[in-house]
Amino acid sequence: MSQDFAAACQVYYDRVYRFLLALSGDSNQAEDLTQEVFYRALLHIGSYREQGQMLTWLCAIGKNLWLSQCRKERRRTATLADTPQPGPEEALSAQEVQNTLRRAVAALPEDYRDVVILHIYGEISLKEISVMKGKSESWGKVTYYRAKQMLKQKLEGLR
């Protein structure tokens, strides 16, 4: 392993972990995914383009791994009976609020969802996200603003 990659692991590990924790909502799953991200990054370091940001590349790998895991989980749980929705007292818990927000973010159109997740949870600047998407910086700002408006409307509709 090159010293550059080892340094990148140390620099970005916590940020990639927090990003995946925000996506998954499960610290054990986020830890497993983070380790898998760095393993895959090491295997495919030759495909990393220097003009991109390392953190953005690592978060993209993490997002793809998480989505793959979600698809597998959905297939697994499709055969199980639906569980009842939580009662009103449980809906007020902090965990339910986080789950509601997570579902609202997941329901956003892809570009909006990516910008919110990468910017808030991945702590990636809107400029870096715009470059990653091949768009202008103003696109990133407008997309982020519109995503926040969509989330606000969805969450107000749940009250």
C-alpha positions as CSV (number, residue, x, y, z in Angstrom):
1,M,0.0,0.0,0.0
2,S,1.4,3.4,-1.0
3,Q,2.0,6.0,1.7
4,D,-0.3,8.4,-0.1
5,F,-3.2,5.9,0.1
6,A,-2.4,5.1,3.8
7,A,-2.5,8.9,4.5
8,A,-5.8,9.3,2.7
9,C,-7.3,6.5,4.8
10,Q,-6.3,8.3,8.0
11,V,-7.5,11.7,6.7
12,Y,-10.9,10.5,5.3
13,Y,-11.9,7.5,7.4
14,D,-14.0,9.5,9.9
15,R,-15.7,11.6,7.2
16,V,-16.6,8.5,5.1
17,Y,-17.8,6.7,8.2
18,R,-20.1,9.7,9.2
19,F,-21.4,9.9,5.6
20,L,-22.3,6.1,5.7
21,L,-23.7,6.4,9.2
22,A,-26.1,9.1,7.9
23,L,-27.1,6.9,5.0
24,S,-27.6,3.7,6.9
25,G,-28.6,4.9,10.4
26,D,-26.7,1.9,11.9
27,S,-23.2,2.3,13.3
28,N,-22.3,-1.3,12.8
29,Q,-23.3,-1.2,9.2
30,A,-21.6,2.1,8.6
31,E,-18.4,0.6,10.1
32,D,-18.5,-2.4,7.9
33,L,-19.3,-0.3,4.8
34,T,-16.4,2.1,5.6
35,Q,-14.0,-0.8,5.8
36,E,-15.3,-2.1,2.5
37,V,-15.0,1.3,0.9
38,F,-11.3,1.5,1.7
39,Y,-10.7,-2.1,0.6
40,R,-12.4,-1.4,-2.7
41,A,-10.6,1.9,-3.1
42,L,-7.3,0.1,-2.7
43,L,-8.2,-2.5,-5.3
44,H,-9.3,0.2,-7.8
45,I,-6.8,3.0,-7.0
46,G,-5.8,2.9,-10.6
47,S,-9.2,4.1,-11.7
48,Y,-9.0,7.2,-9.4
49,R,-8.7,10.3,-11.5
50,E,-6.4,12.9,-9.9
51,Q,-8.6,15.8,-10.9
52,G,-11.4,14.6,-8.7
53,Q,-11.5,14.9,-4.9
54,M,-10.5,11.7,-3.1
55,L,-13.3,12.2,-0.5
56,T,-15.9,12.5,-3.2
57,W,-14.6,9.3,-4.9
58,L,-14.6,7.4,-1.6
59,C,-18.2,8.6,-0.8
60,A,-19.3,7.6,-4.2
61,I,-18.0,4.1,-3.6
62,G,-19.7,4.1,-0.2
63,K,-23.0,5.2,-1.6
64,N,-22.9,2.4,-4.3
65,L,-22.0,-0.2,-1.6
66,W,-24.9,1.0,0.6
67,L,-27.4,1.0,-2.3
68,S,-26.3,-2.5,-3.2
69,Q,-26.8,-3.6,0.4
70,C,-30.2,-1.9,0.5
71,R,-31.3,-3.8,-2.7
72,K,-30.2,-7.1,-1.1
73,E,-32.0,-6.3,2.1
74,R,-35.2,-5.3,0.3
75,R,-35.1,-8.7,-1.6
76,R,-34.6,-10.5,1.7
77,T,-37.4,-8.7,3.6
78,A,-39.8,-8.9,0.7
79,T,-40.8,-12.4,1.8
80,L,-41.4,-11.3,5.4
81,A,-44.8,-10.1,6.6
82,D,-45.2,-6.3,6.9
83,T,-44.6,-5.0,10.4
84,P,-47.2,-2.6,12.0
85,Q,-46.4,1.1,12.0
86,P,-45.3,2.5,15.4
87,G,-47.9,4.1,17.6
88,P,-48.2,7.9,18.3
89,E,-46.0,7.8,21.4
90,E,-43.2,6.1,19.5
91,A,-43.5,8.6,16.6
92,L,-42.4,11.3,18.9
93,S,-39.1,9.7,19.8
94,A,-35.9,11.1,18.5
95,Q,-35.1,7.9,16.5
96,E,-38.4,8.2,14.6
97,V,-37.7,11.8,13.7
98,Q,-34.3,10.7,12.3
99,N,-35.9,7.9,10.4
100,T,-38.6,10.2,9.0
101,L,-35.9,12.6,7.9
102,R,-33.8,9.8,6.4
103,R,-36.9,8.6,4.4
104,A,-37.7,12.1,3.2
105,V,-34.1,12.5,2.0
106,A,-34.2,9.1,0.3
107,A,-37.5,10.0,-1.5
108,L,-35.9,13.1,-3.1
109,P,-35.0,12.9,-6.8
110,E,-31.5,11.5,-7.3
111,D,-29.5,14.7,-7.9
112,Y,-31.2,16.5,-5.0
113,R,-30.7,13.5,-2.7
114,D,-27.0,13.2,-3.7
115,V,-26.4,16.9,-3.0
116,V,-28.0,16.8,0.4
117,I,-26.3,13.6,1.5
118,L,-22.8,14.6,0.2
119,H,-23.0,18.2,1.5
120,I,-24.6,17.6,4.9
121,Y,-23.5,14.1,5.9
122,G,-20.3,13.9,3.8
123,E,-19.3,17.5,4.5
124,I,-18.3,18.0,0.9
125,S,-18.6,21.6,-0.4
126,L,-21.3,22.4,-3.0
127,K,-18.5,23.4,-5.4
128,E,-16.8,20.0,-5.1
129,I,-20.2,18.2,-5.6
130,S,-20.9,20.3,-8.7
131,V,-17.5,19.4,-10.1
132,M,-18.1,15.7,-9.4
133,K,-21.5,16.0,-11.2
134,G,-19.9,17.9,-14.1
135,K,-22.1,21.0,-13.4
136,S,-21.6,24.6,-12.4
137,E,-21.2,25.8,-8.9
138,S,-24.5,27.7,-9.1
139,W,-26.2,24.4,-10.1
140,G,-25.0,22.9,-6.7
141,K,-26.3,25.9,-4.8
142,V,-29.7,25.9,-6.5
143,T,-30.0,22.1,-6.2
144,Y,-29.2,22.2,-2.5
145,Y,-31.7,25.1,-2.0
146,R,-34.5,23.3,-3.9
147,A,-33.8,20.1,-2.0
148,K,-34.1,21.9,1.3
149,Q,-37.4,23.3,0.1
150,M,-38.7,19.9,-0.9
151,L,-37.7,18.4,2.4
152,K,-39.4,21.2,4.3
153,Q,-42.6,20.6,2.3
154,K,-42.5,16.8,2.9
155,L,-41.9,17.2,6.6
156,E,-44.6,19.8,7.1
157,G,-47.0,17.5,5.3
158,L,-46.4,14.9,7.9
159,R,-47.5,17.1,10.8
